[in-house]
Amino acid sequence: MTVTEHETHSNWVSEIEEQDDDLPLSTRLSIADALTLGNAICGFMAVYFTTTGVLVPHLMGHGDSAMSKHSAANAVTLMLMASVFDLFDGLVARKLRSSAMGAELDNLSDLISFGLAPAYFVVVWGIVTDDAHGKVAAAAAVLVVLAVVLRLARFSCTTLRDGVFQGMPSPFGAMTVVSLVLLELPFVPTVLAIVGVAWLMVSRVEYPKPRGRLALVTFCWTLVSMGCLAAWTLDIPGGHQLLQAGCALQCVAAATIPGFATTRRVNTFRANRRERATAR
């Protein structure tokens, strides 16, 4: 008896359907995973706008400052949107079901949006800015990428007490790096500050996780930052000053939070030592 082509096709389809039915539910995407993928898309599009709107026109010699400003603002806005997705995917994952791929997807997406995108922004800044040095800027960008990679790897294999991160969170670090570039400070102080941010991301300084009221404050600050970028791009009166003020506040927060965290840790250590001395 010969097997017809129709029977062979039917058997093949049946085998594929059986394999699909055998897939565990834990490998299917959840709502939190969809938000995480939105994070990755925003990071990739930030690189796209930085390339097509800032780097390529500069290399071709017919760059328009207004277009470059608009593209740079789009890139930074997309990184801010990625941080919003990163904020809410964790909240949704805690409230609803999260797949077994959730943690891996989150790390890979964070690497794109908060490692590659801001580092590439620094590289392009080093190329298009007159008083910058491209190779030095590229070296600083490499340190940012390595810091994010090491931070994400350490986060995956260590357990900390609930409610804190060890080292500056990568979204906060990415926004600080971009803010340093947008402040338009002299090249050398900017590069040194970027290297300092990279060090903070791999440091042991504890940062609070954005939960509850802090999550709301983080979300509102992100919206304010987007508004400052929009005002700067549209040349609204005072828009440049708003952007500079927002970037300065971001950098001040990045500098002061480690100080508060270190002070609190020292005070806790001293209090514990006094308790042990009293107990004796």
Accessible surface in RSA format (square Angstrom, percent):
REM  Atomic radii and reference values for relative SASA: ProtOr
REM  Chains: A
REM  Algorithm: Lee & Richards
REM  Probe-radius: 1.40
REM  Slices: 20
REM RES _ NUM      All-atoms   Total-Side   Main-Chain    Non-polar    All polar
REM                ABS   REL    ABS   REL    ABS   REL    ABS   REL    ABS   REL
RES MET A   1   224.86 116.4 138.25  91.5  86.61 206.2 114.77  97.6 110.09 145.9
RES THR A   2   118.10  84.0 106.38 107.8  11.71  27.9  84.11 113.0  33.99  51.4
RES VAL A   3   103.65  68.2  76.48  69.2  27.16  65.5  76.59  66.5  27.05  73.4
RES THR A   4    71.57  50.9  64.64  65.5   6.92  16.5  68.74  92.3   2.82   4.3
RES GLU A   5   155.57  89.3 141.78 107.3  13.80  32.8  60.06 116.2  95.51  78.0
RES HIS A   6   139.39  76.2 131.86  91.6   7.54  19.3  93.34  96.2  46.05  53.6
RES GLU A   7    71.06  40.8  69.06  52.2   2.00   4.8  31.34  60.6  39.72  32.4
RES THR A   8    76.31  54.3  74.53  75.6   1.78   4.2  65.00  87.3  11.31  17.1
RES HIS A   9   103.47  56.6  98.76  68.6   4.72  12.1  65.35  67.3  38.13  44.4
RES SER A  10    44.02  37.2  38.60  51.5   5.41  12.5  32.55  69.3  11.47  16.1
RES ASN A  11    87.66  60.5  85.92  83.0   1.74   4.2  20.84  50.2  66.82  64.6
RES TRP A  12   148.48  59.6 145.65  70.5   2.83   6.7 126.11  67.2  22.37  36.3
RES VAL A  13    51.22  33.7  50.57  45.8   0.65   1.6  51.22  44.5   0.00   0.0
RES SER A  14    52.79  44.6  51.27  68.4   1.52   3.5  24.13  51.4  28.66  40.2
RES GLU A  15    98.15  56.3  96.87  73.3   1.28   3.0  28.89  55.9  69.25  56.5
RES ILE A  16    69.73  39.7  69.73  51.9   0.00   0.0  69.73  50.2   0.00   0.0
RES GLU A  17   100.30  57.6  98.77  74.7   1.53   3.7  35.35  68.4  64.95  53.0
RES GLU A  18   110.26  63.3 108.64  82.2   1.62   3.9  39.32  76.1  70.94  57.9
RES GLN A  19   111.22  62.2 105.77  77.3   5.44  13.0  38.62  82.2  72.60  55.1
RES ASP A  20    74.19  52.0  72.14  71.8   2.04   4.8  22.56  53.1  51.63  51.5
RES ASP A  21   113.08  79.2  88.66  88.2  24.42  57.7  26.24  61.8  86.84  86.6
RES ASP A  22   115.41  80.8  88.74  88.3  26.67  63.1  33.41  78.6  82.00  81.8
RES LEU A  23    95.49  53.2  88.79  63.5   6.70  16.8  89.52  62.9   5.97  16.1
RES PRO A  24    71.57  52.2  61.04  55.6  10.52  38.2  71.57  59.1   0.00   0.0
RES LEU A  25   124.25  69.2 118.91  85.1   5.34  13.4 118.95  83.5   5.30  14.3
RES SER A  26    50.60  42.8  43.70  58.3   6.90  15.9  35.01  74.6  15.59  21.8
RES THR A  27    55.59  39.5  44.47  45.1  11.12  26.5  41.78  56.1  13.81  20.9
RES ARG A  28   108.70  45.6 103.97  53.0   4.73  11.3  46.76  63.9  61.93  37.5
RES LEU A  29    98.45  54.8  72.37  51.8  26.08  65.6  72.37  50.8  26.08  70.2
RES SER A  30    10.61   9.0   2.44   3.3   8.17  18.8   8.43  18.0   2.18   3.1
RES ILE A  31   108.92  62.0 103.41  77.0   5.51  13.3 106.42  76.6   2.50   6.8
RES ALA A  32     3.83   3.5   3.64   5.6   0.19   0.4   3.72   5.2   0.11   0.3
RES ASP A  33     1.15   0.8   1.15   1.1   0.00   0.0   0.00   0.0   1.15   1.1
RES ALA A  34    58.36  53.7  48.10  74.2  10.25  23.3  49.59  69.8   8.77  23.2
RES LEU A  35    41.28  23.0  40.80  29.2   0.48   1.2  41.28  29.0   0.00   0.0
RES THR A  36     4.76   3.4   4.76   4.8   0.00   0.0   0.00   0.0   4.76   7.2
RES LEU A  37    64.46  35.9  64.10  45.9   0.36   0.9  64.10  45.0   0.36   1.0
RES GLY A  38    11.78  14.5   0.00   N/A  11.78  14.5  10.92  30.0   0.86   1.9
RES ASN A  39     0.00   0.0   0.00   0.0   0.00   0.0   0.00   0.0   0.00   0.0
RES ALA A  40    17.63  16.2  16.12  24.9   1.51   3.4  16.53  23.3   1.09   2.9
RES ILE A  41   110.18  62.7 106.87  79.6   3.31   8.0 110.18  79.3   0.00   0.0
RES CYS A  42     7.48   5.7   7.12   7.9   0.36   0.8   0.36   0.9   7.12   7.7
RES GLY A  43     0.00   0.0   0.00   N/A   0.00   0.0   0.00   0.0   0.00   0.0
RES PHE A  44   127.03  63.6 126.37  78.3   0.66   1.7 127.03  77.0   0.00   0.0
RES MET A  45    60.62  31.4  60.62  40.1   0.00   0.0  43.20  36.7  17.42  23.1
RES ALA A  46     0.88   0.8   0.42   0.6   0.46   1.0   0.88   1.2   0.00   0.0
RES VAL A  47    27.35  18.0  26.56  24.0   0.78   1.9  27.35  23.8   0.00   0.0
RES TYR A  48   103.67  48.4  97.94  55.7   5.73  14.9  60.53  45.5  43.13  53.2
RES PHE A  49    58.63  29.3  58.63  36.3   0.00   0.0  58.63  35.5   0.00   0.0
RES THR A  50     2.74   1.9   2.71   2.7   0.03   0.1   1.09   1.5   1.65   2.5
RES THR A  51    37.75  26.8  37.75  38.3   0.00   0.0  34.03  45.7   3.72   5.6
RES THR A  52    58.55  41.6  46.01  46.6  12.54  29.9  40.75  54.7  17.80  26.9
RES GLY A  53     5.27   6.5   0.00   N/A   5.27   6.5   5.27  14.5   0.00   0.0
RES VAL A  54    17.97  11.8  16.74  15.2   1.23   3.0  16.74  14.5   1.23   3.3
RES LEU A  55    23.34  13.0  23.34  16.7   0.00   0.0  23.34  16.4   0.00   0.0
RES VAL A  56    58.26  38.3  57.80  52.3   0.46   1.1  58.26  50.6   0.00   0.0
RES PRO A  57     6.89   5.0   6.57   6.0   0.31   1.1   6.89   5.7   0.00   0.0
RES HIS A  58    80.84  44.2  66.36  46.1  14.48  37.0  37.46  38.6  43.38  50.5
RES LEU A  59   119.35  66.5  85.12  60.9  34.23  86.0  88.23  62.0  31.12  83.7
RES MET A  60   125.30  64.9  94.17  62.3  31.14  74.1  87.40  74.3  37.91  50.2
RES GLY A  61    68.75  84.8   0.00   N/A  68.75  84.8  34.04  93.4  34.72  77.8
RES HIS A  62   117.94  64.5  97.52  67.8  20.42  52.2  90.65  93.4  27.29  31.8
RES GLY A  63    46.70  57.6   0.00   N/A  46.70  57.6  11.18  30.7  35.52  79.5
RES ASP A  64    76.36  53.5  71.15  70.8   5.21  12.3  25.86  60.9  50.50  50.4
RES SER A  65    95.14  80.4  79.58 106.2  15.56  35.8  55.08 117.3  40.06  56.1
RES ALA A  66    62.53  57.5  53.78  83.0   8.74  19.9  58.09  81.8   4.43  11.7
RES MET A  67    79.89  41.4  73.62  48.7   6.26  14.9  40.33  34.3  39.55  52.4
RES SER A  68    28.70  24.2  27.81  37.1   0.89   2.1  19.01  40.5   9.68  13.6
RES LYS A  69    56.44  27.5  51.12  31.4   5.32  12.7  29.85  26.9  26.59  28.3
RES HIS A  70    92.18  50.4  92.17  64.1   0.02   0.0  65.43  67.4  26.75  31.1
RES SER A  71     8.43   7.1   8.43  11.3   0.00   0.0   0.00   0.0   8.43  11.8
RES ALA A  72    13.06  12.0  13.02  20.1   0.04   0.1  13.06  18.4   0.00   0.0
RES ALA A  73     4.71   4.3   4.57   7.0   0.14   0.3   4.71   6.6   0.00   0.0
RES ASN A  74    39.29  27.1  37.95  36.7   1.34   3.2   5.58  13.4  33.71  32.6
RES ALA A  75     0.00   0.0   0.00   0.0   0.00   0.0   0.00   0.0   0.00   0.0
RES VAL A  76     6.44   4.2   6.44   5.8   0.00   0.0   6.44   5.6   0.00   0.0
RES THR A  77    35.51  25.3  35.51  36.0   0.00   0.0  27.91  37.5   7.59  11.5
RES LEU A  78    27.39  15.3  27.39  19.6   0.00   0.0  27.39  19.2   0.00   0.0
RES MET A  79     0.70   0.4   0.70   0.5   0.00   0.0   0.70   0.6   0.00   0.0
RES LEU A  80     9.67   5.4   9.67   6.9   0.00   0.0   9.67   6.8   0.00   0.0
RES MET A  81    73.50  38.1  72.84  48.2   0.66   1.6  57.32  48.7  16.17  21.4
RES ALA A  82     0.00   0.0   0.00   0.0   0.00   0.0   0.00   0.0   0.00   0.0
RES SER A  83    16.96  14.3  12.13  16.2   4.83  11.1  11.13  23.7   5.83   8.2
RES VAL A  84    28.78  18.9  27.83  25.2   0.95   2.3  28.78  25.0   0.00   0.0
RES PHE A  85    56.05  28.0  55.54  34.4   0.51   1.3  56.05  34.0   0.00   0.0
RES ASP A  86    29.84  20.9  22.76  22.7   7.08  16.7   0.00   0.0  29.84  29.8
RES LEU A  87    18.17  10.1   9.20   6.6   8.97  22.6  14.79  10.4   3.38   9.1
RES PHE A  88    72.86  36.5  72.86  45.1   0.00   0.0  72.86  44.2   0.00   0.0
RES ASP A  89     9.01   6.3   7.98   7.9   1.03   2.4   4.16   9.8   4.85   4.8
RES GLY A  90    24.16  29.8   0.00   N/A  24.16  29.8  23.85  65.4   0.31   0.7
RES LEU A  91    46.74  26.0  45.65  32.7   1.09   2.7  46.31  32.5   0.43   1.1
RES VAL A  92    31.46  20.7  29.59  26.8   1.87   4.5  31.46  27.3   0.00   0.0
RES ALA A  93    31.38  28.9  20.83  32.2  10.55  24.0  21.12  29.7  10.26  27.2
RES ARG A  94   128.99  54.2  92.62  47.2  36.37  86.6  63.21  86.4  65.78  39.9
RES LYS A  95   176.15  85.9 145.41  89.2  30.74  73.2  90.74  81.7  85.41  91.0
RES LEU A  96    98.99  55.1  84.46  60.4  14.53  36.5  91.74  64.4   7.25  19.5
RES ARG A  97   134.32  56.4 116.21  59.2  18.11  43.1  82.11 112.2  52.21  31.6
RES SER A  98    50.83  43.0  27.07  36.1  23.76  54.7  17.27  36.8  33.56  47.0
RES SER A  99     7.67   6.5   0.00   0.0   7.67  17.7   0.64   1.4   7.03   9.9
RES ALA A 100    73.84  67.9  38.96  60.1  34.88  79.3  51.99  73.2  21.85  57.9
RES MET A 101    64.99  33.7  63.17  41.8   1.82   4.3  32.51  27.6  32.48  43.0
RES GLY A 102    10.62  13.1   0.00   N/A  10.62  13.1   8.37  23.0   2.24   5.0
RES ALA A 103    72.43  66.6  58.13  89.7  14.30  32.5  66.02  93.0   6.41  17.0
RES GLU A 104   108.74  62.4 108.72  82.2   0.02   0.0  42.76  82.7  65.98  53.9
RES LEU A 105    32.32  18.0  32.32  23.1   0.00   0.0  32.32  22.7   0.00   0.0
RES ASP A 106    35.90  25.1  35.90  35.7   0.00   0.0  12.31  29.0  23.59  23.5
RES ASN A 107    23.52  16.2  22.52  21.8   1.00   2.4  10.96  26.4  12.56  12.1
RES LEU A 108   108.78  60.6 107.50  76.9   1.27   3.2 107.80  75.7   0.97   2.6
RES SER A 109     3.39   2.9   2.94   3.9   0.45   1.0   0.30   0.6   3.09   4.3
RES ASP A 110     8.63   6.0   8.63   8.6   0.00   0.0   0.00   0.0   8.63   8.6
RES LEU A 111    56.90  31.7  56.90  40.7   0.00   0.0  56.90  40.0   0.00   0.0
RES ILE A 112    57.53  32.7  57.23  42.6   0.29   0.7  57.53  41.4   0.00   0.0
RES SER A 113     0.00   0.0   0.00   0.0   0.00   0.0   0.00   0.0   0.00   0.0
RES PHE A 114     0.08   0.0   0.00   0.0   0.08   0.2   0.00   0.0   0.08   0.2
RES GLY A 115     0.00   0.0   0.00   N/A   0.00   0.0   0.00   0.0   0.00   0.0
RES LEU A 116    86.04  47.9  85.98  61.5   0.06   0.2  86.00  60.4   0.04   0.1
RES ALA A 117     1.78   1.6   0.18   0.3   1.60   3.6   0.28   0.4   1.49   4.0
RES PRO A 118     0.00   0.0   0.00   0.0   0.00   0.0   0.00   0.0   0.00   0.0
RES ALA A 119     3.06   2.8   3.03   4.7   0.02   0.1   3.06   4.3   0.00   0.0
RES TYR A 120    48.19  22.5  45.59  25.9   2.60   6.8  40.66  30.6   7.53   9.3
RES PHE A 121    13.37   6.7  11.94   7.4   1.43   3.7  11.94   7.2   1.43   4.1
RES VAL A 122     0.00   0.0   0.00   0.0   0.00   0.0   0.00   0.0   0.00   0.0
RES VAL A 123    40.54  26.7  40.44  36.6   0.10   0.2  40.44  35.1   0.10   0.3
RES VAL A 124     2.67   1.8   2.67   2.4   0.00   0.0   2.67   2.3   0.00   0.0
RES TRP A 125    28.73  11.5  25.25  12.2   3.48   8.2  19.87  10.6   8.87  14.4
RES GLY A 126     3.38   4.2   0.00   N/A   3.38   4.2   0.00   0.0   3.38   7.6
RES ILE A 127    71.91  40.9  53.21  39.6  18.70  45.1  57.03  41.1  14.88  40.4
RES VAL A 128    40.00  26.3  25.75  23.3  14.25  34.3  25.94  22.5  14.05  38.1
RES THR A 129    43.47  30.9  33.07  33.5  10.40  24.8  31.85  42.8  11.62  17.6
RES ASP A 130   147.56 103.4 112.88 112.3  34.69  82.0  41.85  98.5 105.71 105.4
RES ASP A 131    91.45  64.1  73.23  72.9  18.22  43.1  49.65 116.9  41.80  41.7
RES ALA A 132    15.33  14.1   0.00   0.0  15.33  34.9   0.00   0.0  15.33  40.6
RES HIS A 133   110.42  60.3 106.49  74.0   3.93  10.0  63.33  65.3  47.09  54.8
RES GLY A 134    30.43  37.5   0.00   N/A  30.43  37.5  16.16  44.4  14.26  31.9
RES LYS A 135   186.25  90.9 175.40 107.6  10.85  25.8 120.61 108.6  65.64  69.9
RES VAL A 136    70.44  46.3  67.10  60.7   3.34   8.1  69.82  60.7   0.62   1.7
RES ALA A 137     0.00   0.0   0.00   0.0   0.00   0.0   0.00   0.0   0.00   0.0
RES ALA A 138    35.59  32.7  35.20  54.3   0.39   0.9  35.31  49.7   0.28   0.7
RES ALA A 139    57.15  52.6  48.62  75.0   8.53  19.4  55.07  77.6   2.09   5.5
RES ALA A 140     2.31   2.1   0.43   0.7   1.88   4.3   1.50   2.1   0.81   2.1
RES ALA A 141     3.35   3.1   3.26   5.0   0.09   0.2   3.35   4.7   0.00   0.0
RES VAL A 142    82.58  54.3  80.26  72.7   2.33   5.6  82.45  71.6   0.13   0.4
RES LEU A 143    77.29  43.0  75.10  53.7   2.19   5.5  75.19  52.8   2.11   5.7
RES VAL A 144     0.07   0.0   0.07   0.1   0.00   0.0   0.07   0.1   0.00   0.0
RES VAL A 145    43.92  28.9  43.92  39.8   0.00   0.0  43.92  38.2   0.00   0.0
RES LEU A 146    90.82  50.6  90.82  65.0   0.00   0.0  90.82  63.8   0.00   0.0
RES ALA A 147     5.04   4.6   2.84   4.4   2.20   5.0   4.54   6.4   0.50   1.3
RES VAL A 148     0.00   0.0   0.00   0.0   0.00   0.0   0.00   0.0   0.00   0.0
RES VAL A 149    61.03  40.2  58.01  52.5   3.02   7.3  59.73  51.9   1.30   3.5
RES LEU A 150   106.82  59.5 103.26  73.9   3.56   8.9 103.55  72.7   3.27   8.8
RES ARG A 151    14.27   6.0  12.94   6.6   1.33   3.2   1.00   1.4  13.27   8.0
RES LEU A 152    18.18  10.1  17.92  12.8   0.26   0.6  18.14  12.7   0.05   0.1
RES ALA A 153    56.71  52.1  44.82  69.2  11.89  27.0  53.43  75.2   3.28   8.7
RES ARG A 154    52.17  21.9  48.86  24.9   3.31   7.9  36.86  50.4  15.31   9.3
RES PHE A 155    97.90  49.0  84.61  52.4  13.28  34.6  89.76  54.4   8.13  23.3
RES SER A 156    71.18  60.1  31.35  41.8  39.83  91.8  35.79  76.2  35.39  49.6
RES CYS A 157   104.06  78.7  67.36  75.1  36.70  86.3  45.30 114.8  58.76  63.4
RES THR A 158    67.24  47.8  45.78  46.4  21.46  51.2  47.28  63.5  19.96  30.2
RES THR A 159   136.72  97.2 104.00 105.4  32.71  78.0  72.63  97.6  64.09  96.9
RES LEU A 160    64.99  36.2  39.05  27.9  25.94  65.2  43.87  30.8  21.13  56.8
RES ARG A 161   143.24  60.1 124.38  63.4  18.86  44.9  73.34 100.2  69.90  42.4
RES ASP A 162   113.47  79.5  87.34  86.9  26.13  61.8  42.24  99.4  71.23  71.0
RES GLY A 163    24.13  29.8   0.00   N/A  24.13  29.8  16.74  45.9   7.39  16.6
RES VAL A 164    11.20   7.4   9.46   8.6   1.74   4.2   9.46   8.2   1.74   4.7
RES PHE A 165    35.94  18.0  35.64  22.1   0.30   0.8  35.94  21.8   0.00   0.0
RES GLN A 166    32.33  18.1  28.07  20.5   4.26  10.1   2.97   6.3  29.36  22.3
RES GLY A 167     0.00   0.0   0.00   N/A   0.00   0.0   0.00   0.0   0.00   0.0
RES MET A 168     0.00   0.0   0.00   0.0   0.00   0.0   0.00   0.0   0.00   0.0
RES PRO A 169    20.52  15.0  20.31  18.5   0.21   0.8  20.52  16.9   0.00   0.0
RES SER A 170     3.72   3.1   2.98   4.0   0.74   1.7   0.00   0.0   3.72   5.2
RES PRO A 171    25.48  18.6  25.07  22.9   0.41   1.5  25.48  21.0   0.00   0.0
RES PHE A 172    50.54  25.3  45.64  28.3   4.90  12.8  49.54  30.0   0.99   2.8
RES GLY A 173     0.00   0.0   0.00   N/A   0.00   0.0   0.00   0.0   0.00   0.0
RES ALA A 174     0.16   0.1   0.00   0.0   0.16   0.4   0.16   0.2   0.00   0.0
RES MET A 175    19.14   9.9  18.24  12.1   0.90   2.1  15.15  12.9   3.98   5.3
RES THR A 176     2.51   1.8   2.51   2.5   0.00   0.0   2.51   3.4   0.00   0.0
RES VAL A 177     0.10   0.1   0.10   0.1   0.00   0.0   0.10   0.1   0.00   0.0
RES VAL A 178     2.12   1.4   2.12   1.9   0.00   0.0   2.12   1.8   0.00   0.0
RES SER A 179    10.93   9.2  10.81  14.4   0.12   0.3   0.12   0.3  10.81  15.1
RES LEU A 180    10.98   6.1  10.77   7.7   0.20   0.5  10.77   7.6   0.20   0.5
RES VAL A 181    11.84   7.8   7.64   6.9   4.20  10.1   7.85   6.8   3.99  10.8
RES LEU A 182    18.23  10.2  15.03  10.8   3.20   8.0  16.75  11.8   1.48   4.0
RES LEU A 183    25.85  14.4  19.79  14.2   6.06  15.2  19.79  13.9   6.06  16.3
RES GLU A 184   121.56  69.8  88.79  67.2  32.77  78.0  40.38  78.1  81.18  66.3
RES LEU A 185    82.65  46.0  70.67  50.6  11.97  30.1  71.51  50.2  11.14  30.0
RES PRO A 186    84.41  61.5  79.28  72.3   5.12  18.6  83.97  69.3   0.44   2.7
RES PHE A 187    14.14   7.1  10.30   6.4   3.83  10.0  11.13   6.7   3.00   8.6
RES VAL A 188    94.53  62.2  92.57  83.8   1.95   4.7  93.73  81.4   0.79   2.2
RES PRO A 189    66.13  48.2  57.99  52.9   8.13  29.6  62.18  51.3   3.94  24.5
RES THR A 190     1.01   0.7   1.00   1.0   0.01   0.0   0.49   0.7   0.52   0.8
RES VAL A 191    14.07   9.3  14.07  12.7   0.00   0.0  14.07  12.2   0.00   0.0
RES LEU A 192   118.01  65.7 109.19  78.1   8.81  22.2 109.89  77.2   8.12  21.8
RES ALA A 193    37.91  34.9  23.67  36.5  14.24  32.4  35.26  49.7   2.65   7.0
RES ILE A 194     0.00   0.0   0.00   0.0   0.00   0.0   0.00   0.0   0.00   0.0
RES VAL A 195    53.15  35.0  52.56  47.6   0.60   1.4  52.66  45.8   0.49   1.3
RES GLY A 196    29.65  36.6   0.00   N/A  29.65  36.6  29.32  80.5   0.32   0.7
RES VAL A 197     7.75   5.1   7.35   6.7   0.40   1.0   7.35   6.4   0.40   1.1
RES ALA A 198     6.20   5.7   5.52   8.5   0.68   1.5   5.85   8.2   0.35   0.9
RES TRP A 199   155.00  62.2 150.45  72.8   4.55  10.7 127.12  67.8  27.88  45.2
RES LEU A 200    24.22  13.5  24.22  17.3   0.00   0.0  24.22  17.0   0.00   0.0
RES MET A 201     0.17   0.1   0.17   0.1   0.00   0.0   0.17   0.1   0.00   0.0
RES VAL A 202    47.19  31.1  35.48  32.1  11.71  28.2  35.53  30.9  11.65  31.6
RES SER A 203     9.29   7.9   2.21   3.0   7.08  16.3   9.29  19.8   0.00   0.0
RES ARG A 204   155.15  65.1 150.10  76.5   5.06  12.0  50.13  68.5 105.02  63.6
RES VAL A 205    24.17  15.9  19.60  17.7   4.57  11.0  23.69  20.6   0.49   1.3
RES GLU A 206    40.54  23.3  37.84  28.6   2.70   6.4   5.30  10.2  35.25  28.8
RES TYR A 207     5.27   2.5   5.27   3.0   0.00   0.0   5.27   4.0   0.00   0.0
RES PRO A 208    66.75  48.6  59.92  54.6   6.82  24.8  59.92  49.5   6.82  42.4
RES LYS A 209    45.46  22.2  38.59  23.7   6.87  16.4   8.18   7.4  37.28  39.7
RES PRO A 210    39.28  28.6  37.15  33.9   2.13   7.8  37.15  30.7   2.13  13.3
RES ARG A 211    82.05  34.5  71.23  36.3  10.83  25.8  39.42  53.9  42.63  25.8
RES GLY A 212    58.96  72.7   0.00   N/A  58.96  72.7  45.02 123.5  13.94  31.2
RES ARG A 213   204.37  85.8 189.63  96.7  14.73  35.1  71.00  97.0 133.37  80.8
RES LEU A 214    69.40  38.7  64.71  46.3   4.69  11.8  66.63  46.8   2.77   7.4
RES ALA A 215     7.64   7.0   6.82  10.5   0.83   1.9   7.06   9.9   0.58   1.5
RES LEU A 216   110.36  61.5 105.71  75.6   4.65  11.7 109.64  77.0   0.71   1.9
RES VAL A 217    85.02  55.9  82.38  74.6   2.65   6.4  84.50  73.4   0.53   1.4
RES THR A 218    50.32  35.8  46.56  47.2   3.76   9.0  40.94  55.0   9.39  14.2
RES PHE A 219    57.09  28.6  56.96  35.3   0.13   0.3  57.09  34.6   0.00   0.0
RES CYS A 220    59.49  45.0  58.10  64.8   1.39   3.3  24.02  60.9  35.47  38.2
RES TRP A 221    80.76  32.4  77.74  37.6   3.02   7.1  75.18  40.1   5.58   9.1
RES THR A 222     8.95   6.4   8.68   8.8   0.27   0.6   0.27   0.4   8.68  13.1
RES LEU A 223    87.12  48.5  78.91  56.5   8.21  20.6  79.35  55.7   7.77  20.9
RES VAL A 224    81.08  53.4  73.44  66.5   7.64  18.4  80.03  69.5   1.05   2.9
RES SER A 225    21.17  17.9  17.25  23.0   3.93   9.0  14.58  31.0   6.60   9.2
RES MET A 226    39.66  20.5  35.64  23.6   4.02   9.6  18.28  15.5  21.38  28.3
RES GLY A 227    39.35  48.5   0.00   N/A  39.35  48.5  33.69  92.4   5.66  12.7
RES CYS A 228    14.11  10.7  12.54  14.0   1.57   3.7   2.53   6.4  11.58  12.5
RES LEU A 229     5.27   2.9   5.22   3.7   0.05   0.1   5.27   3.7   0.00   0.0
RES ALA A 230    49.32  45.4  41.77  64.5   7.55  17.2  48.82  68.8   0.50   1.3
RES ALA A 231     8.82   8.1   8.12  12.5   0.70   1.6   8.29  11.7   0.53   1.4
RES TRP A 232    24.75   9.9  23.12  11.2   1.63   3.8  20.50  10.9   4.25   6.9
RES THR A 233    24.76  17.6  11.59  11.8  13.16  31.4  10.91  14.7  13.85  20.9
RES LEU A 234   124.65  69.4 100.75  72.1  23.90  60.1 104.46  73.4  20.19  54.3
RES ASP A 235   101.92  71.4  75.83  75.5  26.09  61.7  33.34  78.5  68.58  68.4
RES ILE A 236    84.33  48.0  78.00  58.1   6.33  15.3  79.87  57.5   4.46  12.1
RES PRO A 237   129.19  94.2 101.17  92.2  28.02 101.9 112.83  93.2  16.36 101.7
RES GLY A 238    37.37  46.1   0.00   N/A  37.37  46.1  23.23  63.7  14.15  31.7
RES GLY A 239     1.07   1.3   0.00   N/A   1.07   1.3   0.54   1.5   0.53   1.2
RES HIS A 240    78.26  42.8  74.28  51.6   3.98  10.2  58.97  60.8  19.29  22.4
RES GLN A 241   119.58  66.9 113.61  83.0   5.98  14.2  61.25 130.4  58.34  44.2
RES LEU A 242    93.00  51.8  91.45  65.4   1.56   3.9  92.22  64.8   0.78   2.1
RES LEU A 243     8.08   4.5   8.04   5.7   0.04   0.1   8.08   5.7   0.00   0.0
RES GLN A 244    40.43  22.6  39.42  28.8   1.01   2.4  24.31  51.7  16.12  12.2
RES ALA A 245    50.98  46.9  42.37  65.4   8.61  19.6  50.37  70.9   0.61   1.6
RES GLY A 246    13.23  16.3   0.00   N/A  13.23  16.3  11.59  31.8   1.64   3.7
RES CYS A 247     7.61   5.8   5.39   6.0   2.22   5.2   1.16   2.9   6.44   6.9
RES ALA A 248    39.98  36.8  38.36  59.2   1.63   3.7  39.81  56.1   0.17   0.5
RES LEU A 249   104.78  58.4 100.58  72.0   4.20  10.6 100.69  70.7   4.09  11.0
RES GLN A 250    11.18   6.3  10.11   7.4   1.07   2.6   3.64   7.7   7.54   5.7
RES CYS A 251    22.52  17.0  17.90  20.0   4.63  10.9  18.46  46.8   4.06   4.4
RES VAL A 252    84.21  55.4  81.39  73.7   2.82   6.8  84.21  73.2   0.00   0.0
RES ALA A 253    33.35  30.7  29.63  45.7   3.72   8.5  33.19  46.7   0.15   0.4
RES ALA A 254     4.48   4.1   4.26   6.6   0.22   0.5   4.48   6.3   0.00   0.0
RES ALA A 255    73.94  68.0  48.80  75.3  25.14  57.2  56.59  79.7  17.35  46.0
RES THR A 256    58.44  41.6  52.34  53.1   6.10  14.5  47.67  64.0  10.77  16.3
RES ILE A 257    52.95  30.1  52.49  39.1   0.46   1.1  52.70  38.0   0.25   0.7
RES PRO A 258    15.44  11.2  15.10  13.8   0.34   1.2  15.43  12.7   0.01   0.1
RES GLY A 259    38.13  47.0   0.00   N/A  38.13  47.0  36.32  99.7   1.82   4.1
RES PHE A 260   152.16  76.1 146.30  90.6   5.85  15.2 147.33  89.3   4.82  13.8
RES ALA A 261    11.82  10.9   5.01   7.7   6.81  15.5   7.92  11.2   3.89  10.3
RES THR A 262    70.77  50.3  67.66  68.6   3.10   7.4  57.60  77.4  13.17  19.9
RES THR A 263    77.17  54.9  73.14  74.1   4.03   9.6  50.75  68.2  26.42  39.9
RES ARG A 264   125.89  52.9 122.47  62.4   3.42   8.1  63.16  86.3  62.73  38.0
RES ARG A 265   141.20  59.3 135.55  69.1   5.66  13.5  53.27  72.8  87.93  53.3
RES VAL A 266    59.72  39.3  57.65  52.2   2.07   5.0  59.72  51.9   0.00   0.0
RES ASN A 267    78.71  54.3  74.25  71.7   4.47  10.8  26.21  63.1  52.50  50.7
RES THR A 268    72.49  51.6  67.44  68.4   5.05  12.0  53.98  72.5  18.51  28.0
RES PHE A 269   115.13  57.6 112.17  69.5   2.96   7.7 114.80  69.6   0.33   1.0
RES ARG A 270   122.22  51.3 122.04  62.2   0.18   0.4  19.12  26.1 103.09  62.5
RES ALA A 271    35.62  32.8  34.49  53.2   1.13   2.6  35.08  49.4   0.55   1.5
RES ASN A 272    63.15  43.5  62.31  60.2   0.84   2.0   9.51  22.9  53.63  51.8
RES ARG A 273   130.31  54.7 129.77  66.2   0.54   1.3  41.74  57.0  88.57  53.7
RES ARG A 274   150.40  63.1 147.40  75.1   3.00   7.2  72.12  98.6  78.28  47.4
RES GLU A 275   117.51  67.5 109.33  82.7   8.19  19.5  44.67  86.4  72.85  59.5
RES ARG A 276   123.73  52.0 119.24  60.8   4.49  10.7  63.29  86.5  60.44  36.6
RES ALA A 277    66.17  60.8  49.02  75.6  17.15  39.0  51.43  72.4  14.75  39.1
RES THR A 278   119.90  85.3  91.32  92.6  28.58  68.1  76.13 102.3  43.78  66.2
RES ALA A 279    91.64  84.3  49.12  75.8  42.52  96.7  61.35  86.4  30.29  80.2
RES ARG A 280   236.15  99.2 168.80  86.1  67.34 160.3  80.71 110.3 155.44  94.2
END  Absolute sums over single chains surface
CHAIN  1 A    15814.6      13610.7       2203.9      10855.5       4959.1
END  Absolute sums over all chains
TOTAL         15814.6      13610.7       2203.9      10855.5       4959.1
